[in-house]
Amino acid sequence: MARHDLYKALCDIVGPSYVADSDFAVWAYARDASAYPARPPGIVVRPDSSEEISEIVKLANLHRIPIIPRGGGTQYGGWPPGDPGRSICVDMTRMRRLLDVNELNSTVTVEAGITGAELEERLLRRGLYAHTTFSPPDSVTVGGAVCGVFGGGGAKFATLAANWPTIVGVKAVLPNGDIVETGTRSNQHSKMFFRAAIGPDLTGLFIGSYGIFGIVTEVTQELFRHQPYKREGAVVYDSERLDDANRAMIEVGLHEPKLCSLGGIFGMGPSVKGKKDWQLIYQVTAHTQEEMDAKADCVERIIREAAPPDAWHPEAATGFAQRLLHFGHDSSSGAKVLGMPTFIEFLAPRDSGLSLFRGVLELIGKEIEGWEGRVSCWGCAMWLCGDQHYLSFFLNHKETDPEARERALAVARKVNRFGLERGGFKLVLNKDVGDIAAEMIPEPYAKLLRTLKEVLDPNNIMNPHMLSLP
Ligand SMILES: Cc1cc2nc3c(=O)[nH]c(=O)nc-3n(C[C@H](O)[C@H](O)[C@H](O)COP(=O)(O)OP(=O)(O)OC[C@H]3O[C@@H](n4cnc5c(N)ncnc54)[C@H](O)[C@@H]3O)c2cc1C
């Protein structure tokens, strides 16, 4: 079998047990969690330290071979192409150490390849908590979340990207192989204890970067006390009362201090015929029973005053809220029944979330007409997301139906463009979705992005072709 050009050199860096270039290995790294096309790398390497990654990056520069960092591979915007069949995929999952827990400074430092589930589990043993992504934490890595969307859900209010402020700093390998630390580590004598730096906030350069400015190898996040008390609630509004449900959710979201760690309005999509109620579901978390009761009472009072629902805590809706929010972390179980999922999501300002939600639902309804049983949209949701709304729509198709897949992706592209043009904001970008979003970037901003990329990565080896960059 013909080996990848760098097989031997990479084995010298990380050891032969951690390099693979067989067809089986590279195809296993070819896709994300979406229906967008597979893009196999040429070789996969699993480093164990920032220093090894630095060596790999220097080698890649020498040979002008693109690098694609990979966490859990759960992105759903289309896997980065790199140079298909030739790129080096750097799998971060060996780097999963919990490096430091500093309760007094409220920081936790981990290697970027640790999954959210492992981090949460290990902190829980000490009565502590750090934000990870709400879903699916068993595979999403901390580094992947930082470089993709850093979401959350749990002890504090948050879902997608609402957790960016809780990132204190990162260690990263730059495209030239240099290893840098951001935040207070910009003073070589300081610990990583705060996001402030000598000069501008360069932690932000890596957050949401999709790996185009380097590989994040360590992350320091804010640490919280675990809140052991959780309660879910659900109220139901008739199908015509989405405005009311939205008003109630807005009032709950506006309350200071924040009451809900998670919450949202869930409804049936255009594929469901007949009456479609809206369920407003939420979760309160607390340190004590009294605190939880008080928070739950407060949420109920706000809902009652804003827009009394048609039903309070019906069994089915409450059960749904518990499954989704309490045990959480698994929003994908329907996919086995419904086929391959295509997520469409937008972050929207509170004042226009509802009109965007309605517009997108209507468009999806039109676009899937005539595709009954092949491309479906069974559900939609509008989440409380800090001080924003996070809108999500779920399309499904069977992987064995290539026409349906193309249709689902065409619908997603159209809807993504529609939402962006109406002020929605995309967080989950990666390749295919990112290219659509990049069309909306004003030229001076695009120029800034291009300039940064050219300066930091003159050989264009770090995740090339993302965000419509060369
Ligand atoms: C069913 C489902 C539900 C989801 N729900 C949520 C949610 O509730 N909240 C939320 O925030 N997100 C959610 N996500 C999205 C998920 O959290 C993000 O896609 C996250 O970025 C994926 O992390 P990962 O480790 O799988 O990264 P990957 O998918 O492997 O990589 C993501 C991107 O980051 C780059 N990258 C990965 N690791 C590094 C690194 N160490 N350094 C530099 N670049 C890197 C990759 O090249 C790629 O471009 C959901 C995803 C799925 C499939």
The ligand as a Gaussian input file, in Angstrom:
#p B3LYP/6-31G(d) Opt

LIG

0 1
 C      -27.011000      16.799000      17.950000
 C      -26.144000      17.996000      18.197000
 C      -26.542000      18.936000      19.123000
 C      -25.745000      20.031000      19.395000
 N      -26.150000      20.907000      20.363000
 C      -25.334000      21.916000      20.734000
 C      -25.654000      22.772000      21.839000
 O      -26.671000      22.607000      22.484000
 N      -24.810000      23.772000      22.134000
 C      -23.658000      23.964000      21.421000
 O      -22.905000      24.881000      21.713000
 N      -23.327000      23.186000      20.379000
 C      -24.133000      22.158000      20.039000
 N      -23.776000      21.324000      18.999000
 C      -22.616000      21.668000      18.190000
 C      -21.289000      21.221000      18.781000
 O      -21.140000      21.619000      20.095000
 C      -20.257000      21.955000      18.001000
 O      -20.383000      21.496000      16.712000
 C      -18.809000      21.794000      18.495000
 O      -18.028000      22.782000      17.865000
 C      -18.284000      20.453000      18.098000
 O      -17.155000      20.110000      18.864000
 P      -16.264000      18.887000      18.373000
 O      -15.296000      18.566000      19.450000
 O      -17.117000      17.771000      17.903000
 O      -15.494000      19.597000      17.184000
 P      -15.336000      19.142000      15.671000
 O      -16.672000      18.949000      15.048000
 O      -14.356000      18.044000      15.584000
 O      -14.640000      20.450000      15.069000
 C      -15.313000      21.670000      14.939000
 C      -14.443000      22.680000      14.226000
 O      -13.413000      23.138000      15.079000
 C      -12.115000      22.737000      14.607000
 N      -11.424000      22.220000      15.786000
 C      -11.771000      21.170000      16.577000
 N      -10.929000      21.065000      17.620000
 C      -10.036000      22.066000      17.490000
 C       -8.912000      22.493000      18.255000
 N       -8.545000      21.871000      19.373000
 N       -8.198000      23.563000      17.813000
 C       -8.569000      24.217000      16.679000
 N       -9.620000      23.866000      15.923000
 C      -10.345000      22.810000      16.330000
 C      -12.366000      21.701000      13.532000
 O      -11.378000      21.723000      12.517000
 C      -13.725000      22.135000      13.002000
 O      -13.574000      23.175000      12.087000
 C      -24.533000      20.214000      18.705000
 C      -24.123000      19.273000      17.748000
 C      -24.918000      18.165000      17.498000
 C      -24.482000      17.156000      16.489000

